[in-house]
Amino acid sequence: MLSALAQSTPLGTTARRGRHRPARSRLRLRRVLALLTVTAVALSPAAAASAAEPPPATIGDTQPVVDFNDGSTGGIFAWGNDAAATPALTVAAAQVPGTEPGNRALTAKVDAVPAGGWSGFSRDIDPAADWSAFDGFSFAFLGTGSGKNLRYEVKSGGANAGSANLFETSVVDDQTGWRTVRIDFGVLRLKGNPESSLRFDPAQAHGFAVTLTDLGAGTWSFDEFALYRRSALLSDFEGAVPIGTAQQPVGWFTWGSPSERVVSLGVNPLERNGNAQNKVLSGNYQIPAGGYGGFSYNLSQAQDWSSYGGIRFWWYASQPTKPASPTAGADIPIEIKDGGPDGEHSELWTTTFKDNWSAAGTRWKLVEIPFSQFTLRGDFQPGTGDTLDGVFSRTQAWGFAITLPPGTATAVPWAIDDVALYGTAVPRPAATVTVDPPVTLVDAGETASIAIGVTSADGAPLPAPVTVRYAPGDGTAPDSAYRDFGGTLTFPAGTESGATQRITVHTTPAAGADVARTIAVALTVTGGTAPADNPLVVINAHGLRYQDETLPIAQRVDDLMSRMSQADKIGQMTQAERLGLSSPAQITDLRLGSLLSGGGSVPADNTAKGWADMIDGFQARALATPLQIPMIYGVDAVHGHNNVVGATITPHNIGLGATRDPEIVKQTAELTATEVRATGVPWTFAPCVCVTRDERWGRSYESFSEDPALVTQFARPAVTGLQGDDAAALTGPNAVLATAKHWAGDGGTSYDESQAGNGYPIDQGITKVATMAEFRRLFVTPYQPAIAAGVGSVMPSYSAVQVGDGPVVRMHENTALNTGLLKNTMKFAGFLVSDWEGINKLPGSDYADKVARSVNSGLDMAMAPYDFATFQTSLTDKVTAGVVKQSRVDDAVRRILTQKFRLGLFERPFADRSQADTVGSVEHRTIARTAAAESQVLLKNVANTLPLKKNGAIYLAGSNADDLGNQMGGWSISWQGSSGATTSGTTIAQGIAEVAPNAELTVSADASAPVPTGAAGVVVVGEKPYAEGIGDVGNNGNSLSLSAADRASIDKVCAAAASCTVLVVSGRPQLVTDKLDRIDALVASWLPGSEGAGVADVLFGDRPFGGRLPVSWPASAAQVPINVGDADYRPLYPYGWGMTTGSLRDQLVQLAGDSSGALRGALQAAAAPGLWNGDEPRQLSRVLSALRRAATLADSTGNSTAGDGIADVLRNLTQRKVQASTGTPSEPVSTALAGADHELAGGRYLVAIAELTRAVQLAYS
């Protein structure tokens, strides 16, 4: 066991310099673990109060500070009070155990040290080095067994090594031979004042010194001054593992409610890092909603963890495939048990980690959590009295616990391995120096003003003074470009936290043209922690031809490209996730052309201002490059600015498809564009013009329809709503660059049942077609109007395409479709941006080869969220090798720059905040409410159940009745979305209360409350949120069937209420066939977004029902996939089905009154009183004849209002007759109705009228 202070280890025994634990060390650790027998131990307070020992430590990686193999002393210098005491330093051969033959070491020969004298040597480091990635300092010493003290010290803080603080310790020379001397940073104390709270700061290391005074005269040998990492293994599960129970809580055990059986636990083999025999702790969990569960590790004796910096372990992600979001996965709570008499009565300190894959793309992820991240748990503490001292000391640590997520539909696997303590406990700095802004942009001749601030760790006034010296650093601006500057800012003790002082940098006027030049401001901080990056002043580029906004864009692009280096060009082709940046400075260093926020990747201040501030900061980094090419920031604003709390969330595309209203599609896109641009984001990865052909697809709701004709109809308004009607001008506050996606065929992939629960059974799969003509008809046609509207970018699909028996080709490397069809044949002039890690998902193991294949296929920008630097290196190498032609790179860059000029980013790179007040505004929410209302599809309405009365008793039940998150669906605040009030909006229950304030409303989600006599029942059922392949049927409990709870709610309410209306809130049809006889009114509500009052508007008749099914509603799971045009077409409700309320004859009278001439006469003839018996045609053939004539006249005169009305009357004649007779349509009726709607979407109006007429005749036959 290592000492809590300095320790030394004879070289050649258990010390290691590599990554792996030595066998002897592993065996020793296993024996320690084996002593943790499974017994219920209740330690007395006296026993608990005894000093705890730290767990055994293992030394890992080392990094030399100085070795002597080059024959020099490595910058070490000697000192002493006189010549005899000053060591003579030489370098000579020395065989130090563990080193290579020919190794050299330092010798220090001291002749004499008089009483009161001093002797030693030092290695100063100026400027300070950052040692914070390491845990301690070590060196080799050749002992003589003299019994005397060898003192040594390390230095940190201060302006330089001469003024640094010294932290000293010592070791006794009590052994002969070479030994390693180590000291953990966390146990170092201030020289001469060990009681001081000042601690060694490895981030500002100024070197070390060795004092030979006590050793005296002699020749002393040293080698390998180095830094090391250390850890303390708690368990690797390879040996005896103590398994306890909730009743005997020592070792590893589970707990939960309603019982600990909601979580299972055991030691099992599970491959990690290629070791198939690796043992882990693993199990499954399925915790009911409202319950809890997890597992704990309780020690039988407390340990001292106070010298360590954090806890780490390997975690096995619950997702079988890597999620396409950096924020995917549940936040898993972990708590440390600190102090108290035992692990069940300690003080709990908690934080969370993310249950997801590693950034490297492996299911095993190394989780490292610094202890500084833990906070005192506020909702529950099992301890009492002195246990709850509010201090996270960790001197009496009893273990930890992990809480697993409740409410999962199926059992979820978990696994953990190699649990260890790591790092060094470094106290928070007393003060931190801040810089605002980090980058200041000025024109030549202007003055830059930079705020230098200080903040204390606890927000209190500074306990000690902080000084900041500033002077010019390394930059690209010549001395003549600015006045010399420098000085010292002093923040005395007692200064308020947050106080600032200013530095000014005066630049000089410049004539002619020049690129941007930088002036670095070097800061030297004493008494506090320096900022991560020194401030930078940028003198803007000026006089360059591409900066002339009066020139045509093509000429500006030509001039700019003539000035760009290869690094500039490949930088433009690179997009990084903001969370993937190790520092914002990477934007400048790597010339990054784009950043993005994946789903849920949001700033700490998730508001319009917070977003704009964040993106402006990133943009300033991009403009610190010589050519000042602005970066373009992108987000998935797929139904409103859905990442931002408080933004307007519109219905998902599937609901918009149900509206059959291109204008509302355009309006929702317009409000999205305005809110997105107001936050500084000029680019959205929308719209999705995919065609969903299988309801099992987890992205079904991202599609407008299963019918390519309807998707094609909506593609143009979706693009122009985002970009504006003028494709050449995207510079205003209401326009963003749009992205048509996912090119092409993503909605047509085949279902692979073998992947269910193990991957994505349909998402990202293979789209199989017989011919290319079929592929183009189904999946390519929607892109034609998008391209005609000037869409700026296109995103290829993860999926693959197979035509006939041809090869399976992933879209991210499909040259024939990306370049041949899209760019050459269809004349797409924008740029092709990959999907999230789309290149990584290509077949093969050589990433560089995949980069070349993708870029050569036509990809212009790589969304490489974490691999962006590797992408750049790979592409650079492939261009150098001739695998990728320079012309391909130039074409990609030209396309990207053209869109940046279209957006006006070169003139206005920063956020236009003029429309910030529109984010979530009443005006925008009104549009979203209208869209929600128009999206409601009335499938059944017996005895005029709907609209409801506003003054009666209403009983509202179902899982989605009062849940904002559920009704918004996936891609809402987070990637997957989540249940509950995740943002501002109106639930359906709240909407009902608003629209019908006089109703006696009872809300009972589980239908447990009694149903009042005579109440109208409304049951809102459906799905919980999901996104992409996570939502594929077969994954995570997803299916087309309603949950057992929702089915029970339908049964109870429909049996007890006076009438029973069921609303299905979902991203795709849900099977209701076996409940249909009990339901009086059935509504497909889709995912209506944040404005649930829109649903209430149609329930109570404030707005009419007008939505029509954008997809076929299957009668059974066996029918899926089922689509309009299928040879065997017998859905429960066909594509295009959608009933209305009110009188059909009155509707014809109204149409006639709004028309004129012959059209009015034809409509009046169709509505003649003698032809109708109430709302039922008395003379059907004459009504149909008059309607056909009216339709012909409406078509010839271009009267679309009358034309749509005529089609609506014909459709409802069919639907009402079907409802009154058979309940659901026959195959011929379904085929006719669906075919008619397909013809309407395709603009073949009279063909559609003929089909609708046939449907009426079939229904009445």
Secondary structure, DSSP 8 states (H G I E B T S, - for coil): ---SS-EEEETTSS---SSS--HHHHHHHHHHHHT---------HHHHHS--B----EEEEEEEEE--TTSS-TT-EEEESSTTTS-EEEEEE---TTS-TT-EEEEEEE----TT--EEEEEEEEEEE--TT--EEEEEEEEE----EEEEEEEE-SSSGGG-EEEEEEEE--SEEEEEEEEEGGG--BTT-TTSS----GGGEEEEEEE-TTT-SEEEEEEEEEEEEEEEEEE-SSS---B--SSS-SEEEEEEES-GGGB--EEEE--BTTBTT-EEEEEEE---TT-EEEEEEEEEEEE--TT--EEEEEEE-S-SS--SSTT-S-EEEEEEEESSSSTTSSEEEEEEEE-S--TTS-SEEEEEEEGGG-EE-SS-----GGG--S----TTEEEEEEE--S--SS-EEEEEEEEEEES------SEEEEEE-SEEEE-TT-EEEEEEEEEETTSS--SS-EEEEEEE-S-SS-GGGB----EEEEE-TT--TT-EEEEEEEB----S-B--EEEEEEEEEESSB--SS--EEEE--BS-GGG-TTS-HHHHHHHHHHH--HHHHHHHTEEEEGGG-S-THHHHHTT--EEEE-TT---SS-SHHHHHHHHHHHHHHHTTSTT----EEEE--SSBSTTSTTS-B---HHHHHHHT-HHHHHHHHHHHHHHHHHTT--EE---B--B---TT-TTGGGSSBS-HHHHHHHHHHHHHHHH-S-TT---STT--B-EEEEETTGGGB---GGGTTTS-SSTT-EEEES-HHHHIIIIITTHHHHHHTT--EEEE-S-EEEETTS--EEGGG-HIIIIIIIIIIS---SEEB--TTTTTTSSSS-HHHHHHHHHHHT--BEE-TTTHHHHHHHHHHHHHTTSS-HHHHHHHHHHHHHHHHHTTTTT--S--GGGGGGTT-HHHHHHHHHHHHHT-EEEEEGGG--S--TTSEEEEESTTTT-HHHHH-SSSSSSS--SS--SS-B-HHHHHHHH-TTSEEEEETTS-S---TT-EEEEEEE-----GGGGSTTSTT--SB--HHHHHHHHHHHHHSSEEEEEEESSS--B-GGGGGG-SEEEE----TTBTHHHHHHHTTSS------SS-B-SSGGG-S--TT-SS---SB-TT--B--S-HHHHHHHHHHT--HHHHHHHHHHT-GGGEETTEESSHHHHHHHHHHHHHHHHHHT-HHHHHHHHHHHHHHHHHHHHHHTSS--HHHHHHHHHHHHHHHTT-HHHHHHHHHHHHHHHH-
